[in-house]
Amino acid sequence: RAYLDEVVSAVKDAQAILIVGPGSEKTVLYKHMLKSHPEVADKVTSVESADHPTDGQLLALARKYFVASDRMRLAI
């Protein structure tokens, strides 16, 4: 739990958050955010599975989700 709180603290000031990774830990992190840090969980754009993504793959995912997120915010 302390580790998850440290991760949340590191990203809490972000405008949008994309959680990416292999296995189930990304879901554990997101559920922890929902329960203990709902104001940070509200910033999560998506939770995506990716086994050892390259920097290019991470960048492509970020562009996909953050551009879509920006468009939705502009439409409101």
JOZIDA-V815549 format. One record per backbone hydrogen bond with DSSP energy under -1.0 kcal/mol. NH is the residue of the N-H (numbers start at 1). CO is the residue of the C=O. Records with the same first field share a line. If there is no record, write none. Layout:
NH: CO, CO
This chain:
5: 1
6: 2
7: 3
8: 4
9: 5
10: 6
11: 7
12: 8
14: 11
17: 43
19: 46
21: 48
28: 24
29: 25
30: 26
31: 27
32: 28
33: 29
34: 30
35: 31
36: 32
37: 33
40: 37
41: 37
42: 38
43: 40
44: 41
45: 17
48: 19
50: 21
58: 54
59: 55
60: 56
61: 57
62: 58
63: 59
64: 60
65: 61
66: 62
67: 63
68: 64
69: 65
70: 66
71: 67
72: 68
73: 69
74: 70
75: 71
